Amino acid sequence: MNTMKPHPIHAVLTLLILGMLSPALHAEEAMAHVHYIDGPRADAPIPRPGVALLPGHVALVVIDPQNDFLSPEGVAWGVVGESVTENKTVENIESLFAAAKGASVPVFISPHYYYPHDHQWKFEGALETLMHQIGMFDRPGPLDTEGHTGSGADWLERYKSYINDGATVVASPHKVYGPESNDLALQLRKAGIHQILLAGMSANLCVESHMRDLIESGFEVVVAADATAAAKLPGYDGYEAAFVNYRMIASDVWSTAETVERIAALKPEARKSGGRRRR
């Protein structure tokens, strides 16, 4: 029979853990942060570290702002269109572009392109196979832009003024989902960035993979949740799957509206007047 008494510190730790996980103790915070796609749903009773944005060290990173994902004419619209429409993803990404440019926050794009040699791969995952089959993000070659304008691999037209302004950094293309195969992290570090506001497509694939890799690489990452979207198939909701991992892994999860507000607080005139920042 075990007669050992629990050490007092163990009891204290247990109470602290139980307190942290008690929804009742976090009711106020839970009401302030919702699952942005479903409306007023209680937030998970897990820590919310938060990020206090630092001027000069924060950037907006947008993944795959391209026609094949975001245009009704894109090859993936049949599976992502419902989620894009529900979240107002196209409009929300544009709001983030406008806010970042207005506050002189650097913008980085991580695009997705496939060249003919990529179609010679000997094996692929499930949705890699699908993307290759439907010609998603196809270009004739890394140095060949013939037919690119208006193609599925091109930027959504309404984003071009933001991306093609000579200031936005367009990283080399990622090839599967994450940025391990491109130079995004290098470009961010060379620009002195260590805080990232993340948006784009698609939620449970490239956005989540970028989030995971950037966090593993030492960046603080906030996901603007309704500036993403994902495929919806019978029995499979990619956005719902992604949101769970955003909330469990990212430094924080904000709506586009909150992200825009916090970006606006980075303007020099906002800082001088004591622009409001919410934790």
Stockholm file with secondary structure:
# STOCKHOLM 1.0

chainA/1-279         MNTMKPHPIHAVLTLLILGMLSPALHAEEAMAHVHYIDGPRADAPIPRPGVALLPGHVALVVIDPQNDFLSPEGVAWGVVGESVTENKTVENIESLFAAAKGASVPVFISPHYYYPHDHQWKFEGALETLMHQIGMFDRPGPLDTEGHTGSGADWLERYKSYINDGATVVASPHKVYGPESNDLALQLRKAGIHQILLAGMSANLCVESHMRDLIESGFEVVVAADATAAAKLPGYDGYEAAFVNYRMIASDVWSTAETVERIAALKPEARKSGGRRRR
#=GR chainA/1-279 SS CCCCCCCHHHHHHHHHHHHHTCGGGGHHHHHHSCBTTTBSCCCCSSCCCCCCCCTTTEEEEEECCBHHHHSTTSTTHHHHHHHHHHHTHHHHHHHHHHHHHHTTCCEEEECBCBCGGGGGCSCCCHHHHHHHHTTTTBCSBTTBCTTCTTSTTSBCGGGHHHHTSSSSEECCCBSSSSGGGSSHHHHHHHTTCCEEEEEEECIIIIIHHHHHHHHHTTCEEEEEEEEEECCEETTEEHHHHHHHHHHHHSSEEECHHHHHHHHHTTSHHHHHTTCCCCC
#=GC SS_cons         CCCCCCCHHHHHHHHHHHHHTCGGGGHHHHHHSCBTTTBSCCCCSSCCCCCCCCTTTEEEEEECCBHHHHSTTSTTHHHHHHHHHHHTHHHHHHHHHHHHHHTTCCEEEECBCBCGGGGGCSCCCHHHHHHHHTTTTBCSBTTBCTTCTTSTTSBCGGGHHHHTSSSSEECCCBSSSSGGGSSHHHHHHHTTCCEEEEEEECIIIIIHHHHHHHHHTTCEEEEEEEEEECCEETTEEHHHHHHHHHHHHSSEEECHHHHHHHHHTTSHHHHHTTCCCCC
//
